[in-house]
Amino acid sequence: MVQSVFAELERILPLVRKPIQYVGGELNATVKPWDSVAVRWALMYPDAYEIGLPNQGLQILYEVLNERNDVLAERTYAVWPDMEALMREHSIPQFTVESHRPVGAFDVLGVSFATELGYTNLLTALDLAGIPLHADDRGDGHPLVIAGGHAAFNPEPIADFIDAAVVGDGEQAVLRLSDLIRDVKAAGGGRADMLDAIAASGVAYVPSRYEVTYLPDGRIRRVVPTSPEVPWRVSKHTVSDLDEWPYPKQPLVPLAETVHERASVEIFRGCTRGCRFCQAGMITRPVRERSKTTVADMVQTSLEATGFEEVGLLSLSSADHSDIADLTKGLADRYEGTNTGLSLPSTRVDAFNIDLANELARNGRRSGLTFAPEGGSERIRRVINKMVGEDDLIRTVAAAYAAGWRQVKLYFMCGLPTETDEDVLQIARMAKEVIRTGREVSGRRDIRCTVSIGGFVPKPHTPFQWAGQLGWAATDARLQMLRDEIRSDRDLGKAIGFRYHDGRPGIVEGLLARGDRRIGAVIEQVWRDGGRFDGWSEYFSFDRWMAAAERVGVDVDWYTTRERDQAEVLPWDHIDSGLDKEWLWQDWQDSLDGVEVEDCRWSPCFDCGVCDQMGTRIQIGPSEGSILPIVQVR
Amino acid sequence: MARRTPNREYVPPVQTLQVRYAKRGRMRFASHRDFQRAWERALRRARVPMAYSAGFSPHPKVAYAGAAPTGAASEAEFLEIGVVRQVDPSVLRAELDAALPEGLDVVGIVEAAGPLGEALRASRWRITWPVVVTEAVEAFAAADSICVERVTKAGRRTIDVRALCADLVLVDPCTLEVTVAHAEPTPRPAEVVTAIRVVAPDVPDVPVVATRLAQGRSFPGGVEPPF
């Protein structure tokens, strides 16, 4: 019988900040009797509850797993250092929030990594749970530690700490894993048998079943399966018909305040715009839309199940849904005159979006307008394949001001391949032109725009996976220059906000993103030196990372600022995202030549490889049906 | 040109309802803001015809009366809501209870007969220590005046906690029940604990469990709830 640790926890909760985040009790949470199932998952988001709870991926898997009679899933999140200290003092293990069961008692600890900066938090959770940090040291009584999420497309830096990694969409993968684990358990098998079964099935990547060898210069020689049953490459999972998977149906509603106080409905998955810096767009291909009637049903179901006042229509580029005009108009009609707000994050830069935003603002709520030109000059936007002309951009933003918006955010990156000072300075000129035109068309002087800029981090499975990352000092110098250029005109400059992320965290992210198995020692050293919550500036320490790298003999520049050549074996080559490496290389070369690539939704296939390799196809509308008003019963 | 005014008329409330609810179990760790959000969501889930404030960011009309602090449990919290259609309090009670998270439980709903604030003059608290406090409580009871300091953003305030406490009863060697008069400011249970440690410094500075048992008009021997 597995006991709840709540009684012990209750004694320390009055001593920690925001205790509500540790007690669970969310609306729509599921608690199942421990002995009623064959397989038990603890699902973790390796960041604070306020960030982790709204995560859609985790909520989807939570529901999909709990719908199965023979499986239960509970959730756990990273605990803040004040809580960690008290848990250690009182010998309280890492626990799940629903039933406060110790994580070490579950069959699986599934951890979703949206970003690499959560790796140290994984180690905290393992250690608090009493699970050995190294997969090699674990025995039959320990859970399988399985990573997922976008960062799992290069699981090598955490290969020491995880037992397996799921690549791609998790919905079907977690069910197949549950079956495999249940069957091995039923047959009396242990941990090694489970990992053998998983590795052989190809459902997940099992690092211990692959051997990595290196060349004398430090590059990888090759990555070889250790047994003939194990596939050479592990393929990503792709859910084909999203209308068949309308999750979450019962979104979790926390007591604690979180970063997204709204329900979210994913309107499509994948993106084929082909922005070369964008790992999410590359690894989630092809585009799979939900039909507008499914979206409309999910919106209403979410509102009823949660009591939220706002619904976000999520995707990587929401205005690209083939039915987006009908969808937004239909939903705006349905909820007109109510207090329900709709928002459409992640939109591209064109005038069409202003119409959509106007539809959604009918109830008087105006969510902010954000555009992401990403690069300051036309030239650099050709390099990154973000096809938006300077004039279009100014016109679009001006249209927003004319339509009544007073505040517009513009997102950019610094340190893109081939970037020069001039490309970055163009951002200032663009922002000033935006204000100048905006004042003209709106006839007001109180309009503002905010330039938000961060350092570019090259990611695996993108055409920029070979690129040298810009060093942090050079990034900071360019950001400083940009800031001065924005401030150079006092009148326009005061209408332009400037937000930036300095270059240092990006170097650590770059190290972790494109690292290999030798980076595990750095992560562990940083954690032993106190590294926690690396995604939070108040906890992140660049010096700690650099000192740890030096101590374990890792050359950070070699992993970050070094450009790779075509022949190099990349640490993630044996993880198959479907993208053809030849095609990625060609796209990298095209990028350097400033050659753009079209979107395959509206042009012939250009053979990125995903659909052929994965047996998938683009699924877009327009779909049948229309969005009907909801009839109120009383 | 997009509309700059909300496309929604202001509808004034036609009925005011007073709700008594409990904060039990793990919900005692919810802060005021936490359960405020939970309440507003529950009101929407239960489709209560809430009155909204006028203005560009309308919010539902809910007034919370002196909420128990984070960490304290309560059997007697009160709030008031305005609705734009007459509702039957007993039907509403069942629907709201179903829409609230477990541990935030509706105890009663009535149509307002008078202002809540005037009816809520004192609270009966039960405070449980993990140690024996018999002598400490006796020493506290024997004093006429014991002051503690509250530090707020606005500055320091001195509160005579002892003067506002009455009807001290030790229900067991670790548990005190006490009536605390509402004042400006009202002592919190943690401040009662601090005041006791002023006269009995031997009592360790450890978390206690505090539960508001009742809220209303005080009378010798207890507190009379408004409903």
Interface residues (C-beta under 8 A of the other chain):
Chain A: F6 E10 R11 I12 L13 P14 L15 K18 P19 I20 Y22 V23 G24 G25 E26 L27 V253 L255 A256 E257 E261 E304 A305 T306 G307 F308 E309 E336 G337 N339 N358 A361 R362 N363 G364 R365 A402 A403 G404 Q632 R634
Chain B: M1 A2 R3 R4 T5 P6 N7 R8 G25 R26 M27 F29 A30 S31 R33 D34 F35 R37 A38 E40 R41 A42 L43 R44 R45 R47 Y52 F56 S57 P58 T70 G71 A99 P101 E102 G103 P130 P207
